[in-house]
Amino acid sequence: PGAVRFISGTYRPHVELEQKLAAFHGREDCLMTSSAYTAIMGAIVTLATTDTIIISDELNHNCIINAMKLARFKEKKVYRHLDMDDLERQITGSIGQCRTLLVVTDGVFSMRGISAPVDKIMEIIAGYNNHFARDIVLLVDDSHGVGALGPTGRGTEEVFAAQADILVGTLGKAFGVNGGYIVSTRPIITYLREKNPLYIFTNPITPPEAAAALKAVEIADSDEGRARMRHMHEMTARFTQGLLRLGYETIVSEHPVTPLLVRDTEKTNRLVRHLQENGILATGINYPIVPKGDELIRFQVCADHTPYDIDYVLSVLASFPRD
């Protein structure tokens, strides 16, 4: 576009895409950014103040971790991964210590495809909101959930039938285009438009990219998109059950990111080579990306995979010598 949004960098496709994403997520407004990484960075840096305590899941994405390093806040607290009792303890321990509490979590944790229980988190928050002058705000990064979870692809919120105060998503996964976005109430989005440096001082995605993303969201929000979502979930279940039958360790989930837990670096590398030699793209995840003992292979099922594809991968895994 040749300029930042507030000068001359806003075109009709940008506006139409923001309107569509807001409607898709049942929100009042949307702010589009150059990536989901900058969306998270900008949101946390802008919203946190010296009167804010941030509470974060210990396995949150790198973008959240780095955003907290840059933000000016009163205190940072970390709760054990998906441990709702520990989250509640961190919240109660913050009463009287700040005016605003910002709870931040991934919607789907990308290495294992496990979802944060947004409904339980919101229920806990509701019980303590009146203890904070400016409430408790839940920010969910659902970059790995939107377009992958729920009957209509609306992600973690759809699965748990609960809405976060602020939702961040990406255009770079299910929608296949550069860019990220934030959806929320109109006052919050307006504040971010006026104060977020990672929105104000950087160019947006190009108008053709915005138009392509708009079409992708329209497809996702159609009978065709819902049919493709059902098929992807069926292929995910077929693959997961096949792994279990073969005796591999995995995590059962509806999410198409399917981990095969190897728990050994050398074995992980050998299995990746075996898969690649048989024409299968698989990514080995070793330390320091994951802790030692949590080494895994990250498979990703997509809507174009067929039963033949799934069964072929399972046959290759079955032929791998594990002794």
Beta strands, then each sheet from edge to edge (+ up, - down):
strand 1: 29-33
strand 2: 52-57
strand 3: 75-79
strand 4: 100-106
strand 5: 108-109
strand 6: 114-115
strand 7: 136-141
strand 8: 166-170
strand 9: 180-184
strand 10: 249-250
strand 11: 257-261
strand 12: 283-285
strand 13: 296-300
sheet 1: 1+ 9- 8+ 7+ 4+ 2+ 3+
sheet 2: 5+ 6-
sheet 3: 10+ 11- 13+ 12-
end
